[in-house]
Amino acid sequence: MIQRIQTIYLFIAFLLSGVLIFFVPLWDNEAGESVYVEDVILALALFLISAVISLASIFLYNNRKLQFVLGRVNIILNFLLLGVFVYWSLMVPGEMEISEKGIGMFIPVLSIVFLVLANKAIKKDEDLVKSVDRLR
């Protein structure tokens, strides 16, 4: 059952959190240099944990309840990451040296969208299985 729509959504979330982060900058510092995720250990760790959870959820298609719970945990993790980015960008100037935000700070938002879509599809599949079980 890998060919379900939630697999595509989870794979896109994996690509966003695990691959795209290495190619787009998080922000530009005051010197005009781009800061990538490799330079910020906390962001790298949270992104990679999110990617691993997304990838693990793809292969848990037999256990939809666990897949749904891991999706929620991943959504919460991405909200935490988004909160960290908002905190860093709103800190007193000079402490974090963020002069211009990059597209990398928007990745958790995109990831949350695809994880919510995946959870909706997982819930729809679970409801379908429950309705078929009632007919037996």
Long-range contacts (C-beta under 8 A, 24 or more apart in sequence): 1-61, 1-62, 2-58, 2-61, 4-61, 4-121, 4-125, 5-121, 6-67, 6-117, 6-118, 6-119, 6-121, 6-122, 6-125, 7-58, 7-61, 9-114, 9-115, 9-117, 9-118, 9-121, 10-54, 10-55, 10-57, 10-58, 10-71, 10-114, 10-115, 10-118, 11-54, 11-58, 12-114, 13-50, 13-54, 13-74, 13-111, 13-114, 13-115, 13-118, 14-51, 14-54, 14-55, 14-58, 16-107, 16-110, 16-111, 16-114, 17-47, 17-48, 17-50, 17-51, 17-54, 17-78, 17-107, 17-111, 18-47, 18-48, 18-50, 18-51, 18-52, 18-54, 18-55, 19-51, 20-107, 21-47, 21-104, 21-107, 24-102, 24-103, 24-104, 24-107, 25-102, 25-103, 25-104, 26-85, 26-101, 26-102, 26-104, 26-105, 27-89, 27-98, 27-99, 27-100, 27-101, 27-102, 27-104, 27-105, 28-98, 28-99, 28-100, 28-102, 29-97, 29-98, 29-99, 30-97, 30-99, 32-99, 34-102, 35-98, 35-102, 36-104, 37-104, 42-84, 43-81, 43-84, 43-85, 46-77, 46-80, 46-81, 46-84, 47-81, 47-107, 49-77, 50-74, 50-77, 50-78, 50-81, 50-111, 53-77, 54-111, 54-115, 57-118, 64-122, 64-125, 64-126, 64-129, 65-126, 67-122, 68-119, 68-122, 68-123, 68-126, 71-115, 71-118, 71-119, 71-122, 72-119, 74-111, 74-115, 75-112, 75-115, 75-116, 75-119, 78-108, 78-111, 78-112, 78-115, 79-108, 79-112, 81-108, 82-108, 82-109, 82-112
